[in-house]
Amino acid sequence: MNSSAIAQLGDLLTGKKKIFIVTHKNPDGDAIGSEVGWGRFLMKMGHEVTMTVPNEFPDFLYWIEGSSEVLLWTLHADKIKAALAEADAIFCLDFNALHRIDEIGELIATAKGKKVLIDHHQQPDAFPDITFSDVTACSTSQMVFEIIEALGKKELMDAGAAGALYCGIMTDTGSFKFPSTTATTHRVVGELIAAGANNAEIHQRVYDTQSLDRLYLIGHCLNHMEVLAKYKTAIIKVSKKDHYTFNIQRGDSEGIVNYPLSVKDIHLSVFMREDKDLVKISFRSKGDFDVNAIARKHFGGGGHINAAGGIFTEGLDKAVQKLKDILPEYEQSLNK
């Protein structure tokens, strides 16, 4: 943890401040977990905190204590604008560039409040006044805990904040199975459990509350998965028609991209989903195959070595074909 940045943050948080927190569009477990965990901690410090997101998050995250206080831009734009205009400090969590948060990002760019980035994605933009960036961290939620620890204020973290941060770490590590899970990760989750996070209940609320439609969707995806053995790659695609067939709700497709990696000789899994006029793409890999490089170079996205995302604007079939066209470029790396 950067001691200079911690000192600057400590100074920023001296006295009662108006705090604005935002995370990325289409928030996942780490986005909501880190935001709510950090927000609850700051409230315990005595600050006035506004937590925001650009759009809706999945139903399976609404159990998190404090998530009901998060303002959605799509519903509360005026409140968000007012809070941002008055904010002394603006915290940007779990994203590395302001374009990831659409209209809110445009407002933050010109806002007077001090900007603080807490994030673990590669190549962060240079907009913050204070930056906490650690690409080796498994999650932003882990970074939030480490910042709280470095500030010397762990006693202010209640069970609700601990549960939120635990959820963020659990979801971003695939229940602690991804390579980003380290000894530090296990130490941190141990402390969160000691602080009141109910690990068994959190796992159940996230993973064991899915709908029957989602189960059918998973079956459909696996039955129609395309395997390219030469490139040790699996491709799953979900069309607009599938959205109606399986009554897909926000969050229903989350995690499906990981299933093909359970196959011995699959090193790259790609999930493509039609969403209005875009194809949203998730990449996952085993070992040291860098999907961040593919996402950035070919699909206008980015992320981590083993997990990244991108978009495509020319339709689902052309997205699949583009992937197939570029795979020869990566054949040697995929067959290590």
Secondary structure, 3 states (H helix, E strand, C coil): CCHHHHHHHHHHCCCCCEEEEEECCCCCHHHHHHHHHHHHHHHHCCCEEEEEECCCCCHHHCCCCCHHHCEEHHHHHHHHHHHHHHCCEEEEECCCCHHHHHHHHHHHHHCCCEEEEEECCCCCCCCCCEEEECCCCCCHHHHHHHHHHHCCCHHHCCHHHHHHHHHHHHHHCCCCCCCCCCHHHHHHHHHHHHCCCCHHHHHHHHHCCCCHHHHHHHHHHHHCCEEEHHHCEEEEEECHHHHHHCCCCCCCCCCHHHHHHHCCCCCEEEEEEEECCEEEEEEEECCCCCHHHHHHHHCCCEECCCEEEEEECCCHHHHHHHHHHHHHHHHHHHCC
